[in-house]
Structures are given as structure tokens and as C-alpha cells.
Amino acid sequence: MTLQDAADAFYEAGNKMFSGDLTAFEAIWSDSDDISHLGPTGNISIGRAAVMDEFAKEAGMRFEGTLRADDRRYIETADMGYMVCVEKTRGMTEAGQAITIDIRATTIFRKESGQWRVVHHHTDRF
């Protein structure tokens, strides 16, 4: 799997998470406890349990939206890589209001047992 393939898998899994299915999203992340997530709300989660708890909350919202990564740029070494992009999110709030959000994102991957796994994801609004 290439770094680009791993990024595609990350966004495919993210779209499943929006529908409430966290299984594929959990699988793309490292099992290591040094992972982290800094989302657009400003909350930082550090450690596997905290990161997955945050995403479980998001999956529970059943956003029923779509997540797409545009303007992707990749940097890669033998065992680390990252992607910067613009995430385009479309969906509904819990109150039923349609929303569209474009945010900047950085996703850091580490090669573990020959597979690219996510170790950090950071998003913020423009």
C-alpha cells in the first residue's frame, strides 16, 4: 500500500464513520499509544483510547455527510509520511441543518509492519 492508498483508505473510513461505523477508521490508525488528534473544535486527544473515544462521539452523531480531500500534497520517507490537503465536508447537524465546511488538514502516517498507519490528524478552519 502506498502513502496515497493509505490516505484514500483514511477518507473512505472517515465517510463510514460519518454514518456511524467506526470499524474501518479504527483500523487505519496506529495501535500505539503515541497517537494524537487535534480537530476543528480545538480539543486535542492524546493516546489510542482518547483518540478513539473522540471519534466514537463523532460516529455517534451520525452526521450522514461526506468528507473529501482536495489539493493533496504528500511528503514521504522510508518510515514516515504526511499529507496536507483541504477537507471538504458536507452534511447535516444534529438539529437537521445542512452544513458545508472546508478546513485545512494534515495527516501524519508511520509505517508499521510494512503498512502505513495514521499517528496524527490535525484540522482547522481557514
C-alpha positions in Angstrom: 0.0 0.0 0.0 1.4 3.4 -1.0 1.0 6.5 1.2 -1.6 7.8 -1.3 -3.5 4.5 -0.9 -3.4 4.9 2.9 -4.8 8.4 2.6 -7.6 7.2 0.3 -8.4 4.5 2.9 -8.4 7.1 5.7 -11.0 9.2 3.9 -13.1 6.1 2.8 -13.1 5.1 6.5 -13.9 8.7 7.6 -17.0 8.6 5.4 -18.1 5.4 7.0 -17.6 7.0 10.4 -20.0 9.7 9.4 -22.6 7.0 9.1 -21.9 5.6 12.5 -19.5 2.8 11.5 -16.1 3.3 13.2 -14.6 -0.1 12.4 -12.6 0.9 9.3 -11.5 4.2 10.8 -10.1 2.4 13.9 -8.2 0.0 11.6 -6.3 2.7 9.7 -5.0 4.3 12.9 -1.9 3.0 14.7 -2.5 0.8 17.8 0.3 2.6 19.5 -0.4 4.9 22.4 1.6 7.8 21.0 -1.1 8.9 18.5 -3.0 12.2 18.6 -5.8 14.1 17.1 -6.4 17.9 17.0 -9.8 18.6 15.5 -11.5 21.8 14.4 -13.1 22.2 17.8 -9.7 22.8 19.3 -9.8 19.7 21.5 -6.6 17.6 21.5 -6.8 13.8 22.1 -3.6 12.0 23.0 -3.3 8.3 23.2 -5.2 5.5 21.4 -8.0 5.4 23.9 -8.6 9.2 23.9 -8.4 9.4 20.1 -10.9 6.6 19.6 -13.2 7.9 22.3 -13.3 11.3 20.4 -14.1 9.5 17.1 -16.7 7.3 18.7 -18.5 10.5 19.8 -18.4 11.8 16.3 -19.6 8.5 14.8 -22.4 8.6 17.3 -23.6 11.9 15.9 -24.4 10.1 12.6 -23.5 13.2 10.6 -24.6 11.4 7.4 -22.3 13.6 5.4 -19.4 13.3 3.0 -15.7 14.0 3.5 -13.4 14.6 0.6 -9.7 15.6 0.5 -8.7 18.1 -2.3 -5.4 19.7 -3.2 -3.4 16.9 -1.6 0.4 17.2 -1.1 2.5 14.3 0.1 5.9 14.1 1.7 7.4 10.6 2.4 10.4 9.0 3.8 11.0 5.3 4.3 9.0 5.1 7.5 7.2 8.4 7.9 4.9 10.4 5.7 2.4 13.2 5.8 -0.3 14.6 3.6 -1.6 18.2 3.7 -4.9 19.0 2.0 -8.2 20.8 2.1 -11.0 18.7 3.6 -14.4 19.4 2.2 -17.2 18.3 4.4 -20.9 18.3 3.6 -23.7 17.0 5.9 -26.4 17.7 8.5 -26.1 18.9 12.0 -27.9 17.1 14.8 -30.5 19.8 14.5 -31.1 18.9 10.9 -29.4 21.9 9.3 -27.3 21.4 6.2 -23.7 22.5 6.6 -20.7 22.8 4.3 -17.2 23.2 5.9 -13.8 23.5 4.2 -10.9 23.0 6.5 -7.1 22.6 6.3 -5.8 19.2 7.3 -2.6 17.5 8.0 -2.4 13.7 8.4 0.8 12.0 9.6 1.4 8.4 8.8 4.0 5.9 10.2 5.0 2.7 8.6 4.3 -0.2 11.0 4.9 -3.8 9.9 5.1 -2.6 6.3 1.7 -0.7 6.4 1.0 3.0 6.6 -0.9 3.8 9.8 -2.2 7.2 11.0 -0.4 8.6 14.0 -1.8 12.2 14.0 -4.5 14.2 12.3 -4.9 17.9 12.6 -7.6 20.1 11.2 -8.5 23.7 11.5 -10.8 26.2 9.7 -9.4 28.8 7.4 
